[in-house]
Amino acid sequence: MPVPGPGYSITIRVEAPSSASAAGDLTSAVGRVGGVITAFDVVDSHADRVVVDITCNALSANHAKDITDTLEVLPGIVVRKISDRTFLMHLGGKIEVTSKVQLKNRDDLSRAYTPGVARICQAIAANPEDARRLTIKRNTVAVVTDGSAVLGLGNLGPAAALPVMEGKAALFKKFAGVDAWPVCLDTQDTEEIIRAVELIAPVYGGINLEDIAAPRCFEIEARLREKLDIPVFHDDQHGTAIVVVGALRNALRVVGKDIEKCKIAVCGVGAAGSAIIRLLLRQTPADIVAVDVDGIVHAGRDGMDPNLVWIAEHTNREGVTGNLHDALVDADVFIGVSAPNLFGAEQVATMAKDAIVFALANPDPEIDPIEAQKHAAVVATGRSDFPNQINNVLAFPGVFRGLLDAHAKTITDSMLLAAANAIADVVEGDRLNASYIVPSVFDSAVAPAVADAVRKAAADRD
Ligand SMILES: NC(=O)c1ccc[n+]([C@@H]2O[C@H](COP(=O)([O-])OP(=O)(O)OC[C@H]3O[C@@H](n4cnc5c(N)ncnc54)[C@H](O)[C@@H]3O)[C@@H](O)[C@H]2O)c1
């Protein structure tokens, strides 16, 4: 099912005979082992040989090696160098600080730094609110992690989490002009994380928590929201919930159903699933049945943590028990944020007519989307190689743009819902169909629309 992609893109520099057939031999050899060539550049040429850079997408690191090995054994071919383009992109990191002011002479220096800066410090000391006016605070977000749940890779620690946080910061800047900076903490102790964020908060206009494992992430976010006078947002929870709820709004438009009449099965009650359920509940669906690794969540199930107890209290009106397959029967909507390959087309067939399936586990979804399409009316995944990609990039840049512009001190469910609706509404009526329920992540209308919605929701609150 997976196809070669740019995540495993390599450039192989080879020396080849200058014969007419050499280029064809090279490209067919790459094609034979399943590589997808994206560029073929002759970088040097001599009477008897040429030097060529072949850039191609592979499926995995092992597949990239297979491609190289195949070229190496071709007659007359010498492989000179292999560059992994993803590693090249990360050399020295992906972001930097640049000065917004010119420092050309002593005069500039005296105003940007001492002695002039002293008056700015005194102004802020006299009126702390001036920090938003006179410092980076008004446009800066801390991207905070403890490295305990890095992507789907698990507990890799703070240093290994840094490439993800840098990427996040780059996306903040690209899509919403927000200056975000990675803060990777060398602790996984809840109290230490809370204290560390509290201590750095004066610099920032918002805190984006990232890749912190559940259930610790729930307490950290809740406690920081109480303590800080800036918004705290755990993207793995709320960014996902915003995009899912926005996508669902459009999927329901496609099938002509009203959420208040829908039964929704949610598989995965961790960081993403819990936040999705909480936001969905704001729209009063007919019922939600939550399922985790231990089966359907219901009141009275043994061994539930406080989060699951809350979910059990607010979902599953009929008190059903059993497993995911039981939860799918007659469900109008399936939302999966759990684990790969949990069911097949035969279970989708047991869902209600015009079923909606969001199988979002990464990198492999709960059901192969091709299988899901056999019986579902709308299918979405987290993958970029299928239509309807549910991607948090649609939400977090615009959300923080709006929060920072509004000088928001907190974030509310109304703001999250406003952001979800804004994402949905970017897909205007005649563009909406079963294969296009969310806008592209590169749609430049998304972040401003989300920011505007969040600003308005923040203003309504004041
Ligand atoms: N596409 C997206 O936009 C997006 C966004 C967020 C999360 N995700 C994906 O969702 C998944 C969960 O992410 P998370 O951060 O909430 O993780 P998490 O570890 O906090 O939660 C995982 C949940 O899945 C449940 N689970 C695990 N195996 C299961 C099984 N076999 N059957 C039923 N439930 C099972 C666990 O009990 C837990 O409730 C990951 O694959 C993640 O990549 C996708």
The ligand as a Gaussian input file, in Angstrom:
#p B3LYP/6-31G(d) Opt

LIG

0 1
 N       -3.670000      12.117000      11.412000
 C       -3.629000      12.913000      12.429000
 O       -3.856000      14.071000      12.262000
 C       -3.319000      12.387000      13.797000
 C       -3.306000      13.262000      14.877000
 C       -3.040000      12.756000      16.155000
 C       -2.793000      11.411000      16.315000
 N       -2.775000      10.599000      15.219000
 C       -2.465000       9.161000      15.367000
 O       -3.364000       8.590000      16.294000
 C       -2.708000       7.587000      17.041000
 C       -2.874000       7.855000      18.532000
 O       -2.200000       9.046000      18.900000
 P       -2.237000       9.569000      20.427000
 O       -1.256000      10.667000      20.517000
 O       -3.629000       9.826000      20.858000
 O       -1.656000       8.264000      21.176000
 P       -1.916000       7.776000      22.676000
 O       -0.827000       6.813000      22.950000
 O       -2.103000       8.935000      23.578000
 O       -3.308000       6.970000      22.598000
 C       -3.440000       5.763000      21.909000
 C       -4.820000       5.190000      22.201000
 O       -5.043000       4.116000      21.303000
 C       -5.522000       2.997000      22.044000
 N       -5.145000       1.766000      21.369000
 C       -3.912000       1.277000      21.171000
 N       -3.982000       0.075000      20.537000
 C       -5.287000      -0.167000      20.352000
 C       -6.001000      -1.239000      19.780000
 N       -5.377000      -2.301000      19.295000
 N       -7.350000      -1.176000      19.763000
 C       -8.002000      -0.107000      20.271000
 N       -7.375000       0.941000      20.829000
 C       -6.030000       0.903000      20.862000
 C       -4.875000       3.147000      23.403000
 O       -5.578000       2.401000      24.387000
 C       -4.967000       4.639000      23.615000
 O       -6.249000       4.966000      24.102000
 C       -1.256000       7.568000      16.542000
 O       -1.128000       6.598000      15.527000
 C       -1.097000       8.946000      15.956000
 O       -0.100000       8.967000      14.963000
 C       -3.044000      11.056000      13.973000

